[in-house]
């Protein structure tokens, strides 16, 4: 999970660098295509059928996950990397709300504390950004966390219906590629890929895929709650990149907000059942 955290933070660096050459939807498109090809390779080697009776559920998961990814990339482009990562990692808080509302699972006192604490952390973290004129990017970062939670809930539902993880990734790749391409064409044209920016796209795709593989391995072989807590190492690595590469120093309130959000996320994961956390974290 520590390797995955480093890889996710590194992908964020390439996304931020790529924002000078490409739109967020373009970056999401190239990452989705690369991941889709990787899944196809796995299917080709291991075998299996992509035929499903749950096409509607796969499309819903794809729409939610893709919209979350694009919003996340918008946030990275407009905010310090550590701040954007933290806002995206509010997803366990919103997942707790979603499971209570949709799946009608009981809301424990511990989970309620996590939710309240999480929203307090968000309020603390966003206050400095509002003062800096970054309202849109901050809201998109928070939206990515909300949409990620609903995407995780869709993955959980598909898992309960017997859909294997590689099939979920296969259909996500298709839906994501179509949505990202349409999104980019609706607002602008595609930017030219040159030798000068190709390495950025390669970084987004490769490190994003490596992060996914490392995280999958972690959740399959490790203690779920420990792995879930270590997933927040992404924020620490992103903070280091923020300081070293862009010399953007976080204010005391931002540090406090990040700490509160991380604490609330860990509490929320501990309040969840083990199998629920596995399904949610696997596709994040």
C-alpha positions as CSV (number, residue, x, y, z in Angstrom):
1,X,0.0,0.0,0.0
2,X,2.9,2.3,0.6
3,X,4.1,1.6,-2.9
4,X,0.6,2.3,-4.2
5,X,0.5,5.6,-2.2
6,X,3.8,6.7,-3.8
7,X,2.6,5.7,-7.3
8,X,-0.8,7.6,-6.9
9,X,1.0,10.7,-5.7
10,X,3.5,10.4,-8.6
11,X,0.6,10.1,-11.0
12,X,-0.8,13.3,-9.5
13,X,2.5,15.0,-10.3
14,X,2.2,14.0,-14.0
15,X,-1.4,15.1,-14.0
16,X,-0.4,18.5,-12.7
17,X,2.4,18.8,-15.2
18,X,0.1,17.6,-18.0
19,X,-2.5,20.3,-17.2
20,X,-0.2,22.8,-19.1
21,X,-0.6,20.7,-22.3
22,X,-3.9,18.8,-22.0
23,X,-7.3,19.2,-20.6
24,X,-8.3,17.0,-17.5
25,X,-10.7,14.9,-19.7
26,X,-7.8,14.2,-22.1
27,X,-5.6,13.1,-19.3
28,X,-8.3,10.9,-18.0
29,X,-8.9,9.5,-21.4
30,X,-5.3,8.4,-22.0
31,X,-5.1,6.9,-18.5
32,X,-8.3,5.0,-19.1
33,X,-7.2,3.7,-22.5
34,X,-3.9,2.4,-21.1
35,X,-5.6,0.7,-18.2
36,X,-8.2,-0.8,-20.6
37,X,-5.4,-2.3,-22.7
38,X,-3.8,-3.7,-19.6
39,X,-7.0,-5.4,-18.6
40,X,-7.4,-6.8,-22.1
41,X,-3.9,-8.3,-21.8
42,X,-4.8,-9.9,-18.5
43,X,-8.0,-11.4,-19.9
44,X,-6.1,-12.7,-22.9
45,X,-3.6,-14.4,-20.7
46,X,-5.9,-15.8,-18.0
47,X,-9.0,-16.2,-20.2
48,X,-12.6,-15.4,-19.2
49,X,-15.7,-13.9,-20.8
50,X,-16.8,-10.3,-20.8
51,X,-20.4,-11.2,-21.4
52,X,-22.6,-9.9,-18.6
53,X,-26.2,-9.6,-17.6
54,X,-25.4,-6.5,-15.5
55,X,-24.6,-4.1,-18.3
56,X,-26.7,-1.3,-16.8
57,X,-24.9,-1.6,-13.4
58,X,-21.5,-1.5,-15.2
59,X,-22.5,1.6,-17.2
60,X,-23.6,3.3,-14.0
61,X,-20.4,2.5,-12.3
62,X,-18.5,3.7,-15.3
63,X,-20.3,7.0,-15.4
64,X,-19.8,7.7,-11.7
65,X,-16.1,6.7,-11.7
66,X,-15.3,8.6,-14.9
67,X,-16.9,11.8,-13.7
68,X,-15.1,11.5,-10.4
69,X,-11.8,11.0,-12.2
70,X,-12.2,14.0,-14.4
71,X,-13.3,16.2,-11.4
72,X,-10.2,14.9,-9.5
73,X,-7.9,15.9,-12.4
74,X,-9.5,19.3,-12.6
75,X,-8.8,19.7,-8.8
76,X,-5.2,18.7,-9.2
77,X,-4.7,21.2,-12.0
78,X,-6.1,24.1,-9.8
79,X,-5.0,23.2,-6.3
80,X,-1.8,22.2,-4.4
81,X,-1.4,18.5,-5.1
82,X,-1.7,17.6,-1.4
83,X,-5.0,19.5,-1.1
84,X,-6.5,17.9,-4.1
85,X,-5.5,14.4,-2.9
86,X,-7.0,15.1,0.5
87,X,-10.4,16.2,-0.9
88,X,-10.5,13.1,-3.1
89,X,-9.9,11.0,0.0
90,X,-13.1,12.2,1.6
91,X,-14.7,9.3,-0.2
92,X,-14.9,7.0,2.9
93,X,-16.9,9.6,4.7
94,X,-19.5,9.9,1.8
95,X,-19.4,6.1,1.4
96,X,-20.5,5.8,5.0
97,X,-23.5,8.0,4.2
98,X,-24.3,6.2,1.0
99,X,-24.3,2.7,2.6
100,X,-26.7,4.0,5.2
101,X,-29.1,5.7,2.8
102,X,-29.0,3.2,-0.1
103,X,-28.2,-0.2,1.6
104,X,-30.0,0.8,4.7
105,X,-27.1,-0.4,6.9
106,X,-27.2,0.9,10.5
107,X,-25.4,4.1,11.3
108,X,-23.3,3.5,14.4
109,X,-22.2,6.2,16.8
110,X,-18.6,5.7,15.7
111,X,-19.6,6.2,12.0
112,X,-21.6,9.3,12.9
113,X,-18.5,10.8,14.7
114,X,-16.4,10.0,11.6
115,X,-18.9,11.8,9.3
116,X,-19.1,14.9,11.5
117,X,-15.4,15.0,12.0
118,X,-14.9,14.6,8.2
119,X,-17.1,17.5,7.3
120,X,-15.3,19.6,10.0
121,X,-12.0,18.8,8.3
122,X,-13.3,19.7,4.9
123,X,-14.6,23.1,6.2
124,X,-11.2,23.8,7.8
125,X,-9.3,22.7,4.7
126,X,-11.4,24.7,2.2
127,X,-11.4,28.0,4.1
128,X,-7.9,29.0,2.9
129,X,-8.6,27.9,-0.7
130,X,-11.8,30.0,-0.8
131,X,-9.7,33.0,0.3
132,X,-7.2,32.3,-2.5
133,X,-9.9,32.3,-5.3
134,X,-9.8,28.5,-5.8
135,X,-13.5,27.9,-5.2
136,X,-14.2,25.9,-8.4
137,X,-11.2,23.6,-8.1
138,X,-11.9,23.0,-4.4
139,X,-15.6,22.1,-5.1
140,X,-14.5,19.8,-7.9
141,X,-12.1,18.1,-5.6
142,X,-14.8,17.6,-3.0
143,X,-17.2,16.4,-5.8
144,X,-14.6,13.8,-6.8
145,X,-14.8,12.4,-3.3
146,X,-18.6,12.2,-3.4
147,X,-18.7,10.6,-6.8
148,X,-15.9,8.1,-5.8
149,X,-18.0,7.0,-2.9
150,X,-21.0,6.3,-5.1
151,X,-18.7,4.5,-7.6
152,X,-17.3,2.3,-4.8
153,X,-20.9,1.5,-3.8
154,X,-21.6,0.4,-7.4
155,X,-18.5,-1.8,-7.3
156,X,-19.7,-3.3,-4.0
157,X,-23.1,-4.0,-5.6
158,X,-21.5,-5.6,-8.7
159,X,-19.3,-7.8,-6.4
160,X,-22.4,-9.0,-4.6
161,X,-24.0,-9.9,-7.9
162,X,-21.0,-12.1,-8.7
163,X,-19.2,-9.8,-11.2
164,X,-15.4,-10.4,-11.1
165,X,-13.1,-7.4,-10.7
166,X,-11.5,-7.7,-14.1
167,X,-14.9,-7.5,-15.8
168,X,-15.7,-4.4,-13.8
169,X,-12.4,-2.8,-14.9
170,X,-13.1,-3.9,-18.5
171,X,-16.4,-2.1,-18.8
172,X,-15.1,0.9,-16.8
173,X,-12.4,1.2,-19.5
174,X,-14.9,1.3,-22.3
175,X,-17.3,3.7,-20.6
176,X,-14.5,6.0,-19.4
177,X,-12.9,6.2,-22.8
178,X,-16.2,7.2,-24.5
179,X,-17.2,9.7,-21.8
180,X,-13.8,11.4,-21.7
181,X,-13.5,11.6,-25.5
182,X,-17.0,13.1,-25.7
183,X,-16.3,15.5,-22.8
184,X,-13.2,16.8,-24.4
185,X,-14.8,17.3,-27.8
186,X,-17.8,19.1,-26.3
187,X,-15.5,21.8,-24.8
188,X,-12.5,21.9,-27.0
189,X,-10.4,19.9,-29.5
190,X,-7.7,17.4,-28.7
191,X,-4.3,18.9,-28.2
192,X,-1.4,17.6,-30.2
193,X,0.8,14.9,-28.8
194,X,4.5,15.6,-29.3
195,X,7.7,14.2,-28.2
196,X,7.9,17.0,-25.7
197,X,4.7,16.0,-23.9
198,X,4.4,12.3,-24.6
199,X,6.4,11.5,-21.5
200,X,3.8,13.2,-19.4
201,X,1.0,11.0,-20.8
202,X,3.1,8.0,-20.3
203,X,3.7,9.0,-16.7
204,X,0.0,9.4,-16.0
205,X,-0.9,6.1,-17.6
206,X,2.0,4.0,-16.2
207,X,2.0,5.2,-12.6
208,X,-1.8,5.2,-12.4
209,X,-1.8,1.5,-13.5
210,X,1.1,0.5,-11.2
211,X,-0.7,2.2,-8.3
212,X,-3.9,0.2,-9.1
213,X,-2.0,-3.1,-9.3
214,X,-0.1,-2.4,-6.0
215,X,-3.3,-1.4,-4.2
216,X,-5.1,-4.5,-5.5
217,X,-2.3,-6.7,-4.2
218,X,-2.3,-4.9,-0.8
219,X,-6.0,-5.4,-0.3
220,X,-5.9,-9.0,-1.4
221,X,-3.0,-10.0,0.9
222,X,-3.0,-7.7,3.8
223,X,-5.1,-6.7,6.7
224,X,-7.9,-4.5,5.3
225,X,-8.0,-1.9,8.0
226,X,-4.2,-1.5,8.1
227,X,-4.1,-1.2,4.3
228,X,-6.9,1.3,4.3
229,X,-5.1,3.4,6.9
230,X,-1.9,3.2,4.9
231,X,-3.7,4.4,1.8
232,X,-3.5,7.9,3.3
233,X,0.2,7.8,2.7
234,X,-0.7,9.2,-0.7
235,X,-1.4,12.5,1.0
236,X,2.0,12.5,2.7
237,X,3.8,11.8,-0.6
238,X,1.7,14.4,-2.4
239,X,2.6,16.9,0.3
240,X,6.3,16.2,-0.2
241,X,5.9,16.7,-3.9
242,X,4.0,19.9,-3.3
243,X,6.9,21.3,-1.3
244,X,9.8,20.1,-3.4
245,X,8.5,20.6,-6.9
246,X,6.2,23.6,-6.6
247,X,7.4,25.2,-3.3
248,X,3.8,25.5,-2.2
249,X,3.8,25.6,1.5
250,X,0.6,24.6,3.3
251,X,-0.9,26.9,5.9
252,X,-1.4,25.8,9.5
253,X,-5.2,25.6,8.9
254,X,-4.6,23.4,5.8
255,X,-2.4,21.0,7.8
256,X,-5.1,20.8,10.5
257,X,-7.8,20.1,7.9
258,X,-5.8,17.4,6.3
259,X,-5.2,15.8,9.6
260,X,-8.8,15.9,10.6
261,X,-9.9,14.4,7.3
262,X,-7.4,11.6,7.5
263,X,-8.5,10.8,11.0
264,X,-12.2,10.7,10.0
265,X,-11.5,8.5,7.1
266,X,-9.6,6.0,9.2
267,X,-12.4,6.0,11.8
268,X,-15.0,5.5,9.1
269,X,-13.1,2.5,7.6
270,X,-12.8,0.9,11.0
271,X,-16.5,1.3,11.5
272,X,-17.2,-0.5,8.2
273,X,-17.4,-4.2,7.9
274,X,-14.2,-5.8,6.6
275,X,-15.7,-7.1,3.3
276,X,-17.3,-3.7,2.6
277,X,-14.0,-1.9,3.0
278,X,-12.3,-4.4,0.7
279,X,-14.7,-3.9,-2.1
280,X,-14.7,-0.1,-1.7
281,X,-11.0,0.3,-1.5
282,X,-10.2,-2.1,-4.4
283,X,-11.6,0.2,-7.0
284,X,-10.6,3.5,-5.6
